[in-house]
């Protein structure tokens, strides 16, 4: 495993909307854990807004404003009916699961929200290891791993690249030790079996880009790390 | 700043733009009209940079402006300027557009429109003026760096794609964007560079 940092290309790609959903979750979660990454992400989004103000303009059609105002009237008229419909149902259902939830609630916000939306159902992955699939987009996936001390993520093969962000606890893979907030890249060629350290249960966000060669930023990530 | 040919309109002050979005949250139509006049042609310009035809660009711009109206209550000027917030909405539309083919059942949520739930305290403390500082830093960047930033932000290109499109070595593109970005980032986190 190689310890990596989120660079400006990824932060700009995030601001510009070029990341796959699993990669966006990875970057967003790192932002939640690291204030220096958060500062970079904030700079990128502010720059995007300022550059938008300076964008070369394209004329809207003559009727565009009227069309928009008519749509607004329709929204205002229908607003009462829409009120009360929310996205709370999956979260409420997850709320019933109760005790196992405590652990999830301590995780960084982006991951916690996704885990609750996914139903907060842990599934067996290997002895001492459980997982929740958070996002799947094509072959790109993001999953949350819960690894008990002394256990390791199951040995697995995949065609693409994998990133692991430590959310709580720590693990070691014989080369290094990785703690909360550390982001690692795992090449497809690497044989590794990270083991959670004694003590705290380890939680990690694992994002893989699968076998697809994505264009844009994910492709850039593949190139950055030698793909 | 370069690349602003044909701008016949002064950019209103940040406070004015923010106030218009806040007024939309109170269902103020005249504030919406003002926002529409300023942002719609720029958003359309942004969307057209993605090689979209005029009708599609117009339609998506309408969707962005209606989202501004519908979500105006979520806007918090202490967290982001109107331009940054509206940029995010336009960017999210663009994410949707990119996925429409592969994933027709779109997530109805607007990612990243809500105020950031987790924000480092030292950043939150400066939330009100960090926009102004990044703005100032952008003004000091050389034109070639600004041009590359525009490529990265608005043309959907990776560093290597930019290098190819501009006929520049990849290393040059990387170092120029890194210089530019470090300058922007540095004003938010002065001790870090």
Interface residues (C-beta under 8 A of the other chain):
Chain A: X7 X8 X9 X11 X12 X13 X15 X16 X17 X18 X24 X28 X31 X32 X35 X36 X38 X39 X40 X42 X43 X44 X45 X46 X47 X48 X49 X50 X51 X52 X53 X54 X55 X56 X57 X58 X59 X60 X61 X64 X65 X67 X68 X69 X71 X72 X75 X76 X87 X108 X109 X137 X138 X215 X216 X217 X219 X220 X223
Chain B: X1 X3 X4 X5 X6 X7 X11 X27 X29 X32 X33 X36 X37 X39 X40 X41 X42 X43 X44 X45 X46 X48 X54 X57 X58 X61 X62 X65 X66 X69 X70 X80 X81 X82 X83 X84 X85 X86 X87 X88 X90 X91 X92 X94 X95 X98 X99 X102 X103 X108 X109 X111 X112 X117 X118 X119 X120 X122 X123 X130 X131 X134 X135 X138 X149 X150 X152 X153 X154 X156 X157 X158 X159 X160 X174 X177 X178 X181 X182 X184 X185 X187 X188 X189 X192
